[in-house]
Amino acid sequence: GSYQLVTNDSTLQAGDKIVIANKEKSVVACDIPVDKVYLDKTTATFSDDGSNITSLPNEALVFTLGGTSGAWTLNNESGQLLGATSEKNLDWYAEPTTGKTTWSISISNNDATIQNETESYGRFLYNVTSPRFNTYGSGTDISAGKMLLPQIYKLVPIQVEAKNIFFGDYISGDFDPNSIDTVGDVS
């Protein structure tokens, strides 16, 4: 599949695989570095129009969305939940923790506001000056270009058109479902 830009938060559902990115700076979030309290960043390749990620590096942090709208959880591959303990202070939790591990997500002009349930813990921003993703309070100035709202990209499975193959169809070693040769009738 490919990771496509989420333009409307109503399309998010539990089980979605998502990444947090900033397309302007061509970065995606990766894991919290050892002894740190923020999400590191790594470079990714985006389509020219920013509608999808064309190359996602292995170290990118892929979240599985849990919970429900207004109270989402961001789970890593080990099942841990991303939470905030204060503004600019992220950590992993083994289980849901009141006041720390749920997030509201709203999207406007393709930018995501991923807000912790404890309002003072802030929302995700990409820090251009100290390159990282972290939570920053509502007083943080996002107009100067040094702090940027992120975007969310969701894994969309590749749609494969089904073709029927019937008993008696000849299938060669280099099978191409678009050119099926029929060898005789089967009675």
C-alpha positions as CSV (number, residue, x, y, z in Angstrom):
1,G,0.0,0.0,0.0
2,S,0.9,3.7,0.1
3,Y,0.7,6.4,2.7
4,Q,-1.8,9.0,1.6
5,L,-2.5,12.4,3.1
6,V,-5.5,12.5,5.4
7,T,-7.5,15.6,4.5
8,N,-10.6,14.9,6.7
9,D,-10.4,13.6,10.2
10,S,-13.8,11.9,9.8
11,T,-12.0,9.3,7.6
12,L,-9.8,8.1,10.5
13,Q,-10.8,4.9,12.2
14,A,-9.4,2.5,14.8
15,G,-7.0,0.1,13.2
16,D,-5.6,2.7,10.7
17,K,-1.8,2.7,10.3
18,I,-0.7,6.3,10.3
19,V,2.5,8.4,10.3
20,I,2.9,11.9,11.6
21,A,4.8,14.0,9.0
22,N,5.7,17.5,7.9
23,K,5.5,17.6,4.1
24,E,7.0,21.1,3.8
25,K,10.2,19.8,5.5
26,S,10.0,16.2,4.0
27,V,10.2,14.6,7.4
28,V,8.3,11.9,9.3
29,A,8.3,11.2,13.0
30,C,10.4,8.3,14.4
31,D,10.8,6.8,17.9
32,I,11.7,8.7,21.0
33,P,15.5,8.6,21.3
34,V,17.0,7.0,24.4
35,D,16.8,9.3,27.4
36,K,14.8,11.9,25.4
37,V,11.2,13.2,25.6
38,Y,10.4,14.0,22.0
39,L,9.8,12.1,18.7
40,D,12.9,12.2,16.5
41,K,12.5,12.8,12.8
42,T,13.8,11.2,9.6
43,T,13.6,12.2,6.0
44,A,11.0,10.8,3.7
45,T,10.1,11.3,0.0
46,F,6.8,12.9,-0.8
47,S,4.9,13.2,-4.1
48,D,5.3,16.7,-5.7
49,D,1.8,17.6,-4.6
50,G,2.3,16.2,-1.1
51,S,-0.7,13.9,-1.4
52,N,1.3,10.8,-0.6
53,I,4.6,9.5,0.8
54,T,6.5,7.8,-2.1
55,S,9.4,6.4,0.1
56,L,9.0,5.8,3.8
57,P,12.2,4.9,5.6
58,N,12.3,1.8,7.9
59,E,12.9,3.9,11.0
60,A,9.6,5.9,10.5
61,L,7.2,5.4,13.4
62,V,4.0,3.8,12.2
63,F,1.2,4.2,14.7
64,T,-1.9,2.0,14.9
65,L,-4.8,4.3,15.7
66,G,-6.9,3.0,18.7
67,G,-9.8,4.3,20.6
68,T,-12.5,6.5,19.0
69,S,-12.9,10.0,17.6
70,G,-12.1,12.6,20.2
71,A,-10.2,10.0,22.3
72,W,-7.7,8.3,20.0
73,T,-4.7,6.4,21.1
74,L,-1.4,6.2,19.2
75,N,0.0,2.7,19.5
76,N,3.5,1.6,18.4
77,E,4.3,-1.8,16.9
78,S,4.9,-3.2,20.5
79,G,1.4,-2.1,21.5
80,Q,2.7,0.8,23.7
81,L,0.7,4.0,23.8
82,L,2.2,7.4,23.2
83,G,1.4,9.8,26.0
84,A,2.5,13.2,27.3
85,T,3.5,13.8,30.9
86,S,3.6,17.6,30.4
87,E,4.2,20.1,27.6
88,K,7.3,19.0,25.5
89,N,7.5,15.7,27.4
90,L,6.5,12.5,25.6
91,D,6.7,8.9,26.8
92,W,5.5,5.4,26.1
93,Y,2.9,3.7,28.3
94,A,2.1,0.0,28.6
95,E,-1.6,0.7,29.1
96,P,-4.1,3.5,28.8
97,T,-3.3,6.2,31.4
98,T,-5.9,8.9,32.2
99,G,-4.8,12.4,31.4
100,K,-1.9,11.2,29.3
101,T,-2.5,8.7,26.5
102,T,-5.6,9.9,24.5
103,W,-5.6,12.5,21.8
104,S,-8.1,14.5,19.7
105,I,-7.4,14.9,16.0
106,S,-8.8,17.6,13.8
107,I,-7.7,18.4,10.3
108,S,-7.9,21.8,8.6
109,N,-6.3,22.8,5.3
110,N,-4.6,19.3,5.4
111,D,-2.8,20.3,8.7
112,A,-3.4,18.1,11.7
113,T,-4.0,19.3,15.2
114,I,-3.2,16.3,17.4
115,Q,-4.1,17.6,20.9
116,N,-3.4,15.7,24.1
117,E,-6.4,15.1,26.4
118,T,-4.8,17.3,29.0
119,E,-5.0,20.6,27.2
120,S,-1.9,22.2,28.8
121,Y,0.2,19.3,27.5
122,G,-0.3,20.8,24.1
123,R,-0.6,19.6,20.5
124,F,2.0,18.2,18.1
125,L,4.2,20.6,16.2
126,Y,7.3,20.1,14.1
127,N,10.1,22.2,15.6
128,V,12.2,23.5,12.6
129,T,15.0,25.0,14.7
130,S,15.5,21.9,16.9
131,P,14.3,19.3,14.4
132,R,11.8,17.1,16.2
133,F,8.1,16.5,16.8
134,N,6.8,17.3,20.2
135,T,3.8,18.7,22.0
136,Y,3.6,22.5,22.5
137,G,1.0,24.6,24.4
138,S,-1.5,26.8,22.7
139,G,0.7,29.9,23.3
140,T,3.3,28.6,20.8
141,D,3.6,30.9,17.8
142,I,3.0,28.9,14.6
143,S,3.0,32.0,12.3
144,A,6.8,32.5,12.1
145,G,7.6,29.3,10.3
146,K,9.8,27.9,13.1
147,M,7.0,25.7,14.5
148,L,4.8,23.9,12.0
149,L,1.6,21.8,12.3
150,P,2.1,18.3,11.1
151,Q,0.1,16.2,8.6
152,I,-1.2,12.7,9.0
153,Y,-0.6,10.1,6.3
154,K,-2.6,6.8,6.4
155,L,-1.7,3.5,4.9
156,V,-4.1,2.8,2.1
157,P,-4.0,-0.8,0.7
158,I,-3.5,-1.3,-3.0
159,Q,-6.7,-2.3,-4.7
160,V,-6.3,-5.4,-6.9
161,E,-8.8,-6.2,-9.5
162,A,-10.0,-9.8,-9.2
163,K,-10.0,-12.1,-12.2
164,N,-11.7,-15.5,-12.3
165,I,-9.7,-18.4,-13.4
166,F,-11.6,-21.5,-14.5
167,F,-10.7,-25.2,-14.4
168,G,-9.1,-25.9,-17.7
169,D,-7.5,-22.5,-18.2
170,Y,-3.9,-22.7,-19.2
171,I,-1.7,-20.9,-16.7
172,S,2.0,-20.5,-17.8
173,G,4.9,-20.0,-15.4
174,D,4.8,-16.2,-16.3
175,F,1.1,-15.9,-15.5
176,D,-0.5,-12.7,-16.5
177,P,-4.1,-12.5,-15.3
178,N,-4.9,-10.0,-18.1
179,S,-4.2,-12.6,-20.9
180,I,-5.8,-16.0,-20.0
181,D,-5.6,-18.6,-22.7
182,T,-8.3,-21.2,-22.6
183,V,-7.2,-24.7,-23.7
184,G,-10.2,-26.7,-24.8
185,D,-13.6,-27.3,-23.2
186,V,-14.1,-29.1,-20.0
187,S,-17.1,-31.3,-19.8
